[in-house]
Amino acid sequence: MTRSDFESHVMVLGWINIGLSALFFLIGLFAFFFLTGIGFMIEDPEGSRILSFVGLAAGVFLIALSIPGLFAGYGLLKQRVWGRVLAIVVAVLDLFNIPIGTAIGIYALWVLTEDNAAEYFGQLTE
C-alpha cells in the first residue's frame, strides 16, 4: 500500500471511530435521560426505581464505551502513536459488535497492522 493510500485509510478510520463513538455517546445520553425521565413520571415506586436504575446503567455503559473510540479517532487523525495503540484495542473490542462493528474492527486491524503503520505513526522500526 502506498503512503497516500495509507494516509487515506487512517483518516477514514479516524473519522469512523469519532462518528460511531459520538453516536454511541448520544444514544447513551438519550437512554439516560429518557428512561430516568419516565422513571420519575410513573406512579409506581418500584417501577420508578427500576427504570431509573436501568437508565443510569445503560447511559453510563454506552458513554463509557464511546470515550475510548473518541480518543482513538482523535489520535489517529493527529498521527499519534498512542492513537494507533488505542485504535487497535478499540478494533479488537469492535469485533464483538456484530455485524457493523466486526467489519469496522477487521478494517481497522488491517489498516493499523500494515508494514507502513509504524513508520507513519513515528515509531522506530528495527
C-alpha positions in Angstrom: 0.0 0.0 0.0 1.4 3.4 -0.9 1.8 6.1 1.7 -1.0 8.3 0.3 -3.4 5.3 0.3 -2.4 4.5 3.9 -2.9 8.1 5.0 -6.4 8.0 3.4 -7.3 4.8 5.2 -6.1 6.2 8.6 -8.1 9.4 8.1 -11.2 7.4 7.2 -10.7 5.1 10.2 -10.2 8.1 12.5 -13.5 9.6 11.3 -15.3 6.3 11.6 -14.1 6.0 15.2 -15.2 9.5 16.0 -18.6 9.2 14.2 -19.6 5.9 15.7 -18.4 6.8 19.2 -20.3 10.1 19.1 -23.4 8.2 18.0 -23.0 5.8 21.0 -22.4 8.8 23.3 -25.6 10.4 22.1 -27.6 7.2 22.5 -26.2 6.8 26.0 -27.3 10.3 26.9 -30.7 9.7 25.4 -31.1 6.4 27.2 -30.2 8.0 30.5 -32.5 11.0 30.2 -35.4 9.1 28.6 -35.5 6.1 30.9 -34.8 8.1 34.1 -37.4 10.7 33.0 -40.0 8.0 32.5 -39.0 6.6 35.9 -39.7 9.8 37.6 -43.1 10.3 35.9 -44.7 7.0 36.6 -46.7 6.4 39.7 -45.3 3.0 40.7 -42.4 3.4 43.2 -40.8 0.0 42.3 -41.1 0.7 38.6 -39.6 4.1 39.1 -36.6 2.7 40.8 -36.1 0.0 38.2 -36.4 2.4 35.2 -34.1 4.9 36.9 -31.5 2.2 37.6 -31.7 0.8 34.0 -31.5 4.3 32.5 -28.5 5.1 34.7 -26.7 1.8 33.9 -27.4 1.9 30.2 -26.4 5.5 29.8 -23.2 5.1 31.8 -22.3 1.9 30.0 -22.8 3.4 26.5 -21.0 6.6 27.3 -18.1 4.7 28.9 -17.8 2.5 25.7 -17.8 5.6 23.5 -15.0 7.5 25.1 -12.1 5.3 24.0 -13.3 5.4 20.4 -13.4 9.2 20.5 -9.8 9.4 21.8 -8.7 6.8 19.3 -10.2 8.7 16.4 -8.5 11.9 17.5 -5.2 10.1 18.0 -5.4 8.6 14.5 -6.2 12.0 12.9 -3.2 13.6 14.7 -0.9 10.7 13.9 -0.1 9.9 17.5 1.5 6.6 18.5 -0.9 6.2 21.4 -3.8 6.7 19.0 -2.7 3.7 16.9 -2.4 1.5 20.0 -5.7 2.7 21.4 -7.4 2.2 18.0 -6.1 -1.4 17.9 -7.6 -2.0 21.3 -10.9 -0.4 20.2 -10.8 -2.5 17.0 -10.5 -5.7 19.0 -13.4 -4.7 21.1 -15.4 -3.8 18.0 -15.1 -7.3 16.7 -17.7 -8.3 19.2 -20.2 -5.7 18.0 -21.8 -7.9 15.2 -22.2 -7.1 12.3 -21.1 -3.5 11.7 -18.5 -3.4 14.5 -17.0 -6.6 13.3 -16.5 -5.2 9.8 -15.0 -2.0 11.2 -12.8 -3.9 13.6 -11.4 -6.1 10.8 -10.8 -3.0 8.6 -9.1 -1.2 11.5 -6.8 -4.2 12.2 -6.0 -4.5 8.5 -5.0 -0.8 8.3 -3.2 -0.5 11.7 -1.1 -3.6 11.4 0.3 -2.7 7.9 4.0 -2.6 7.5 3.8 1.2 6.9 2.0 1.9 10.1 4.9 2.0 12.5 6.8 4.4 10.2 3.7 6.6 9.6 3.0 7.0 13.3 6.6 7.8 14.1 7.7 4.6 15.8 11.2 3.4 15.4 11.4 0.4 13.0 14.2 -2.0 13.7 
